[in-house]
Amino acid sequence: DNDVIAFLFVTPCVSFLYVNGVMLFTLRKKTVFQEASRYILFGHMLWVDTLNLFMSVVLYICAVSRILIMKNVCLVLLIAAQALFQVSIINLALMSLERYVAICFPLRHAEITSYRITHIAIGVVWMMGLIQCLSEMIIFYAIDSTNTAMHLFCSRTTLFRLQIYKKFDIAFTCIFFVSVCFVIIFTYASIAAVAKTAACDKMSAKKANKTVLLHLIQLGLCAASILVGVIQEATFVYTDYMTSLNVMYFCFLMFIIFPKCLSPLIYGLRDQAFSCLFKYYFTFGKGKVKPFRPVHNCSLVCEERN
């Protein structure tokens, strides 16, 4: 049974890591993907989700295998995973704001979302995502004296035992989710309002609204992933080891693996310019769509309309 679970666990992870890897490779193959703000933010989302997936896989393997890890190594793993999770949430708001500017302020879009400003915004996102992690690290080394063992079972429950950690976690989670949800709903409503005016490219506005709606769905999936820890703790207490292992696998696959991989895939394939080149490289250059002239024309269409 363990071998079957391991196979079912590794297969989708490797597949999704390959898909994300091809997407990141595709973004490096054309200048427009490296300069336009929407593609820069999409690439940032891919990097964060790929690293988040990798960290989740490492922690999952350690949990299933009951591997004891050095305390300091466990701290780094948990803090990195938490930072990546929060950065991915805030990045959804940033991507929604980019679409809002593109539709509501089309004449100033290039100025507001320039290469420099986009990277500054990404830097601010990382600063916000690291606030909780740095706070927890300071508390851990300055105040926390509950962990005396050098090796332990790596999870937030076993490492962060003080109540202040839970209060920090609840506070930051609520702040980030409420703020990002507000930004996404605001941008969705604003784009919908602009789409009703005669001066707007209705097709572009409709596509942008669907993109923002996808971000809201992604946020909902991120919120669902928070429940994984609660479900796992309950199964460990009230069920046997094999049942809790199966529940852990199911939750990990449904709430962590699929959201982090399917959402970027759907988002990428919806972009005509990107999907042309992505399909070509995904099939090792054997696809029907050639990456040169058709993609160039397609890129021009997307840049003009979106």
LUMTI-525519 format. One record per residue: residue in three letters; x, y, z of N, C-alpha, C, CB in turn. Coordinates in pm, whole numbers, plus 50000, padded with zeros to 5 digits. Glycine has a CB too. Example, Ala and Ser with C-alpha at 12.3 -4.5 7.8 and 13.67 -1.06 7.14 Angstrom:
REM LUMTI-525519
ALA513194943150780512304955050780513204967050780511314955350905;SER512854977550708513674989450714512905000350787514084994050572;
This chain:
REM LUMTI-525519
ASP500834987950000500005000050000500865012750000499065000050122;ASN501935012250080502825023950085503475026649950503895021950192;ASP503825015749877504435017349746503465023649647504925003849694;VAL502195019249655501175024749565500945039449596499845016949579;ILE500855042849724500675056849764501855065349720500475057949916;ALA503055059949738504265067249696504255069849546505535059549735;PHE503845059649467503785061049321502745071549281503465047549254;LEU501545070449343500475080049312500845094149355499175075849380;PHE501705095249455502125108349504503205114449414502655107149648;VAL504185106349376505325111349299504925114849156506445100949297;THR504055106749095503695108648953503115122448923502705098148912;PRO502065126848992501535140248962502525151448995500255142549038;CYS503325149549101504295159849137505335161849027504995156249269;VAL505865150648976506855151348868506215157348743507425137348837;SER504985153448712504285158548594504095173548602502945151648577;PHE503625178348718503355192548733504645200748737502535194948859;LEU505685195048798506975201948797507515203348655507985194448886;TYR507275193148572507685193848431506895204748358507475180148362;VAL505575205148380504735215248315505195229348354503245213248353;ASN505385231548483505845244648531507225247948476505865245148683;GLY508095237848467509425239848412509385244048266510255227348427;VAL508515237748188508375241448046507825255648033507445231447972;MET506895259148121506345272848118507435283148147505195274148221;LEU508245280348248509345289648281510345290448168510045285248411;PHE510625279248103511535279047988510955287247873511805264547942;THR509635285947850508955293247743509035308347765507485288947734;LEU508905312547889508955326847920510315332947892508595329148064;ARG511355324647885512705329447857513005330047709513715320747926;LYS512085325447624512385323947482511915335547396511775311447432;LYS511255345247454510775356647374510875369447454509325354447327;THR511335379947390511595392647458510345398347523512155402847360;VAL509195397247454507965403047508507585396647641506825401347408;PHE507925383847659507615377047785508485381947900507775362147768;GLN509625387847867510555392547971510395407348001511975389847929;GLU509635414447917509495428947933508095433347973509875435847806;ALA507055426447925505675430247955505335426448099504685423547856;SER504655435248169504375433248312503525420848337503665445448368;ARG502545418048251501665406748275502435393548271500535406448174;TYR503435392748183504235380548172505285379748283504905379748035;ILE505775391348326506725391548439506025386448565507285405848462;LEU504795391048588504035386748705503625372148694502795395548724;PHE503315367748572502985353648550504205344848578502465351448406;GLY505375349248532506605341948558506915341448707507765348348484;HIS506665352548777506875352948922505945343048991506645367348977;MET504675342548947503735333049003504205318748981502345335048942;LEU504735315848862505225302448832506385298548923505655301648685;TRP507355307848940508505305149026508065302449169509485316849022;VAL507175310849220506725309549359505955296449377505845321549399;ASP505035293449283504245281249296505105268749280503125281149193;THR506115269349192507015257949174507835255449300507935260249054;LEU508395266049357509165264749481508265260249597509845277949516;ASN507045265649599506085261849703505735247049692504805270349693;LEU505555242549568505275228349544506435219649590504975225949395;PHE507645223849557508835216249596508955215449748510095222549537;MET508755226849816508825226949962507735218250023508715241350014;SER506545218749965505445210550016505755195649999504135213949943;VAL506365192049887506735178149863507765173449967507295176349720;VAL508755181849994509795178450092509175176350229510865189450098;LEU508325185550272507695184350404506745172350411506935197250437;TYR506055169650299505135158250296505905145050309504315158350165;ILE507005143850235507815131650241508355129550383508975132350139;CYS508795140350444509305139450582508205135050678509885153050627;ALA506985140350656505865136850745505465122250728504665145950717;VAL505325117750602504915104050575505975094050622504625102050426;SER507225097350601508325088350637508705089350784509545091350552;ARG508075098850855508375101150997509875103651019507915089251081;ILE510425111850931511845115050940512055126151042512415119150802;LEU513015124251130513365134651227514405143851164513905128451359;ILE514175156851175515025166851111515635175851218514235175151007;MET516835180751190517455190251282516565202351301518845194551230;LYS516535207451422515635218451458515825230551368515865222451602;ASN517055234851345517315246751263516935244551116518785250651273;VAL517175232451065516785229250927515275229450913517345215450884;CYS514585223851012513115223951012512585238251014512575216051133;LEU513205246751094512785260751101512885267450965513645268451204;VAL513995265250896514185271150763513135266050664515605268050711;LEU512875253050666511885247150575510485252850599511855231950592;LEU510085253550725508745258450758508595273250726508435256050905;ILE509615281050756509555295450729509545298250579510745302650795;ALA510355290650504510375292250358509025288650298511495283550296;ALA508425277650344507125273450293506045283850325506725259850353;GLN506085289450445505105299650485505275312350403505245302850634;ALA506515316550381506785328550302506305326850159508275331850304;LEU506585315450097506155312849960504635312649950506735299549909;PHE503975307050049502515306550050501925320550054502005298350170;GLN502455329050140501925342550151502255351250030502455349150277;VAL503455349449975503825356949856502925353249738505315354349819;SER502585340349726501715336049617500325342249629501595320849614;ILE499855344049753498545350249775498575365049735498125348849924;ILE499595372249781499685386549752499915388849603500815393149833;ASN500635379649538500905380949394499625380649312501855369949348;LEU498595373549362497305373349293496695387249288496335363549362;ALA496825394649398496315408349401497075417149303496415414149543;LEU498395415249296499225423149205498855420449059500705420049228;MET498605407849025498225404448888496845410148854498225389048869;SER495945410348951494615416148928494715431248906493695413049046;LEU495575437848983495765452248968496355455548831496685457649079;GLU497235446948780497815449148647496735448848540498905438648616;ARG495805439348551494695438548455493745450448471493925425448474;TYR493585455048594492745466748622493315479148553492635469148774;VAL494615481148564495265492548500495175491348348496745493548543;ALA495345479148295495325477048150493975480648089495655462548118;ILE492885477848161491545480348108491035494248145490585469748159;CYS491245498348268490685511048316491555523048283490475510348465;PHE492865521048268493775531948233494705527548118494615536348358;PRO494125524348002494925518747892496025528047841494015515247779;LEU495785541247844496775550747794497985551947887496135564447775;ARG497795548848015498885549848112499415536148155498405557348235;HIS498915525848090499285512148130500785509748120498545502048045;ALA501375513748008502825511547987503655519148091503235515947844;GLU503185531148128503905539248226503785533748367503395553548222;ILE502545530048406502305525348542502915511548565500805525048571;THR502865502948464503345489248479504645487148402502285479148431;SER505535496748412506825495548345507655484248405507605508748353;TYR508725480548338509615469648384510125472548524510795467848286;ARG510565484948547511135488848676510085488548787511765502848667;ILE508925494348761507875495048863507355481048895506725504048815;THR507255472548794506785458748816507715451248911506685451248682;HIS509025452748892509985445848978510015451949119511375446348917;ILE509795465049128509685471249260508475465549334509585486649249;ALA507355464049263506135458649322506365444249369504985459149221;ILE507095436449291507415422749332508275422749458508145415249218;GLY509215432249466510035433549586509215436849709511095444149565;VAL508225445649691507325449249803506505437049846506385460849762;VAL506075429249749505315416949780506145407649867504895409749650;TRP507425405949832508285397249911508545402850052509615395149839;MET508665416050062508835422250194507625419550282509065437450179;MET506435420650224505205418050299505105403250339503975422150216;GLY505495394450245505405380250272506395375350377505625372750146;LEU507485382950398508515378750493508325384350634509865382950441;ILE507345393250651507145399550783506855389150890506005409850777;GLN505875380350866505525370250965506695360650989504295362350919;CYS507365356650882508465347050895509615352550978508975343250757;LEU509975365050954511045371251031510625372951177511435384750971;SER509365376351198508855377851335508925364551410507395383051334;GLU508525353751343508565340551406509995336151435507865330251318;MET510895339451345512295335651365512885343051485513125338651238;ILE512555356051498513055363851612512515358251743512655378751598;ILE511205355151745510595349451866511205335951899509055348051848;PHE511455327851797511975314451817513345314651886512085307051683;TYR514215323651842515575324051897515695332952021516545328851792;ALA514785342752036514905352052148514055348152269514515365852103;ILE512885342052244511935339552353511655324752375510635346652327;ASP511465317452265510995303652274512055294352335510615298552135;SER511685287952444512575278352510511905264552523512995283552648;THR510835262452446510075249952457510715238552378508645252052408;ASN511525242052277512145231752194513595229452237512075235652045;THR513805218652309515155215352355515795204152272515115211252502;ALA514955196452201515485185452119516175190951995514355175752079;MET517295184651958518035188751839517405183351711519485184151848;HIS516715171751721516025165751608514555163551644516695152351567;LEU513665166551548512235165051576511445162351448511705177651646;PHE510175158451469509245156651358508845170551308507985148251402;CYS509175173451181509075187151131507645190851091509995189051012;SER507025199151172505725205051141505565217551226504545194951166;ARG504655226051186504445238451262503935235351403503455247651189;THR503175224451416502615220851547503705216951645501615209451532;THR504675209051598505735204251687506815214651713506355191851630;LEU507065223551615508145233351631507665246051701508735236851496;PHE506505251251659505995263751714504895260551817505435273051601;ARG505295259251942504365254752046503745266252124505075245652141;LEU504375277852126503835289152202502565294552135504885300352214;GLN501665299952217500405305452166500625317552075499505309252282;ILE501715324652097501965336652018502135333351870503205343852069;TYR502645321351839502775317151700501415315651634503545303951691;LYS500475309551706499135307651651498435321051631498305298651745;LYS498655330251726498045343551712498615350951592498265351751839;PHE499935349951574500575355951457500015349951328502095354151464;ASP499905336751326499435329751206498015333851170499515314651227;ILE497145334051269495745337851245495655352351199494905335851372;ALA496395361151265496345375451232496825378151089497205383451331;PHE497985372951054498535375450921497685368750812499975370350913;THR497195356750840496345349850742495085357850714495985335750791;CYS494445362650818493225370650801493515383550725492605373950938;ILE494585390450763494935403050698495195401050550496165409450764;PHE496015390950516496355388650376495155384350294497445378050366;PHE494365374950346493225370050269492155380750250492625357850338;VAL491865388150355490855398750344491325409650248490545404850483;SER492585413750259493115424250174493135420050027494525428050218;VAL493635407950001493705403049863492315401049805494505389949857;CYS491415395749886490035393849842489395407249806489205386849951;PHE489635417449887489095430849860489655436349728489435440449976;VAL490965434849706491595439949584491015432849461493125437949589;ILE490885419549467490385411949353488935415549322490515396949378;ILE488095416549425486685420249404486575434449349485885418949535;PHE487395443649402487405457449353487795458049206488365465949436;THR488865450949169489305451249029488265444748938490655444049013;TYR487635433948985486605427148905485425436548879486115414248977;ALA484965443348985483835452648971484195464548883483375457549109;SER485415469648898485845481248819485935477748671487195486348869;ILE486505466148640486615461948500485225459448440487485449148488;ALA484335453648520482965451248473482245464348445482185443148577;ALA482475474548529481855487648508482395494348382482095496648630;VAL483695493448361484305499548242483845492348116485855499148252;ALA483615479348127483205471448010481855475747955483155456648046;LYS481045482348038479725486947995479775499847913478835489048115;THR480895506947917481015519547844481365516847699482075528647909;ALA481005526147614481225524647469482695526247434480395534747391;ALA483465533247519484865536247487485785524447515485335548347567;CYS485255513647567486095502447608486085491247504485645497047744;ASP487215484647489487305472547408486645461447488488795468947371;LYS485385458247453484595449247536485185435147543483185448647483;MET485785430647433486355417247434487545416347528486765413047293;SER488375426747527489535427047617489085427847763490445438847583;ALA488055436247788487545437647924486925424647973486515448947931;LYS486215417647885485595404947923486665394547957484695399747810;LYS487735394347876488825384847901489545388248032489825385047783;ALA489755401248056490415405548180489565401948302490685420548178;ASN488235403348290487355399848400487415384948432485925403848368;LYS487515376748328487645362248350488965358948418487535354648217;THR490015366648382491325364548445491265367848594492395373148375;VAL490645379048627490515383048768489655373048844489905397248779;LEU488605368048779487755357948842488545345148871486535354648753;LEU489455341648779490325330148801491225332348923491185327548677;HIS491675344748942492485348049059491685346349187493025362349049;LEU490405349749182489535348149299489355333249332488145354949275;ILE489235325049228489135310549249490425305149308488805303349116;GLN491565310049257492855306049313492945309649460493995312649236;LEU492435321349496492455325549636491615316149720491945339949650;GLY490465312049666489625302449737490325289149759488335300349662;LEU491075284549659491825272149672492925273549777492415268049537;CYS493565285249780494575287749883493955287450022495265301449859;ALA492755293150033492065293050162491725278650203490785301650155;ALA491355270450106491035256550136492255248950186490465249650011;SER493435252650135494665245750176494995247950323495825250350090;ILE494465258850382494695261550524494045250750611494155275550562;LEU492935245150560492215235050637492945221750641490845233050579;VAL493955219850555494665207150549495265203650685495765207750443;GLY495925213450749496555211050878495545206950984497285223350924;VAL494375213350984493315210151081492805195951059492155220251071;ILE492575192350932492065178950899493075168250938491745178050748;GLN494355170950909495405161150941495535158851091496735165750885;GLU495475169651170495575168251315494405160151370495615182151382;ALA493205162451315492025155151361492125140251329490765161051298;THR492615136951208492735122851170493805115651251493045121551021;PHE494885122751285495935116551367495415112951506497135125951379;VAL494495121051557493965118851692492905107951694493385131751748;TYR491985107951595490805099451601490845087151510489615107551567;THR491895085451429491955073751341493305066751355491715077951194;ASP493425055251288494685047751291495685053951194494445032951258;TYR496905048651196497995054651117497735054050967499305047551148;MET497275042450915497065040950771495955050050721496745026450736;THR494895051350799493795060250759494265074750755492605058950856;SER495005078750857495515092550860496495094950746496195095350995;LEU497245084450708498175085750596497435087850465499075073250586;ASN496345080250445495545081650323494855095250316494505070450315;VAL494355099850432493715113050437494735123950407493065115550575;MET495955122550461497015132150436497355132850288498255128550517;TYR497435121150223497735120750080496645127650000497905106250033;PHE495365124350031494245130149957494215145349971492915124150006;CYS494365150150094494345164650118495505171550048494395167450269;PHE496675165350055497855171249993497655172349842499105162850025;LEU497095161849781496915161749635495855171749592496535147749588;MET494715172149664493575180249623493725195049656492325174949687;PHE494305198149772494325211949819495665219049801493935212349962;ILE496725211549775498045217749761498645215549623498985212349866;ILE498675202849577499285199849447498475205649331499425184649430;PHE497205201749319496375206049207496225221249196495035199749218;PRO495895228449305495745243049293497015249949246495315248949425;LYS498185245549296499435252049262499875249349118500515247549356;CYS499305239049057499745235248922498685237848816500135220648920;LEU497425234748846496385236448746496065251048718495125229348791;SER496105259348821495785273548801496775280548707495775280748935;PRO498105279048728499055285048632498885279348491500485282848678;LEU498565266248482498375260048351497185266148279498195244848365;ILE496055267548349494875273648290495145288148252493675272848386;TYR495815295348342496135309448317497025310948195496815315648439;GLY498035302148182498965302948070498315299347938500135293948094;LEU497475289047936496855284647812495795294447763496235270847830;ARG495275302847852494295312947811494945324247733493575318447932;ASP496265325947748496985336347676497435330747541498205341647759;GLN496895336247434497145330747301498615331347262496315338247198;ALA499275342447294500685343947258501555333747330501175357947289;PHE501295331947457502105322747538501805308147503501855325147686;SER500525304947486500145291047462500715285747331498635289647461;CYS500865294347230501445290047102502835284047123501515301947003;LEU503655291447195505035287047217505115275947320505885298847261;PHE504265276647422504285266447527503965252647470503305269947638;LYS502935251647386502565238847326503695233147242501295240347241;TYR504415241847175505525237547091506615231047176506095249447011;TYR507035237847283508105232447368507635220947454508665243347456;PHE506355220747490505815209947572505885196547498504375212947612;THR505755197047366505815184947283507215183047222504765185547172;PHE508215189547282509615188347237509785192647091510095173847253;GLY509075203047051509205208346916508465200346811510625208946879;LYS507595191046854506875182746757505425187346738506885168146803;GLY505085198446801503725203446789503435208946652503475213946892;LYS502145210946622501745216146492502015231046478500285213346468;VAL502065238046591502255252546589503745255746593501515259246707;LYS504245262946495505645267046492505835279446578506105269646346;PRO506975280646647507115291246747507575304746693508065286946849;PHE507785306046564508395318446516507365328346466509385315346407;ARG507005327446339506115337546282504735337846345505995335346136;PRO504055326246363502725326646424502715332846562502165312846431;VAL503735329646644503785335146779504035350046776504855328346862;HIS504875354446678505155368746668503885376446638506205371346561;ASN503115371246541501855377846506500875377446622501235371346382;CYS500855365946686499945364346800500315373546914499955350046848;SER501605375646935502055384447041501615398647015503565383947055;LEU501675402746889501265416146854499785418046881501575419046708;VAL498975407946846497545408746869497265410247019496825396346813;CYS497925401947100497695402147244498145415247306498405390447311;GLU499255420447261499765433047317498845444647283501165435847265;GLU498255444347163497375455347122496015454647193497175455046970;ARG495545442547213494175441147264494115439847414493525429147201;ASN495185435347476495135433247622496085442247694495435418947656;
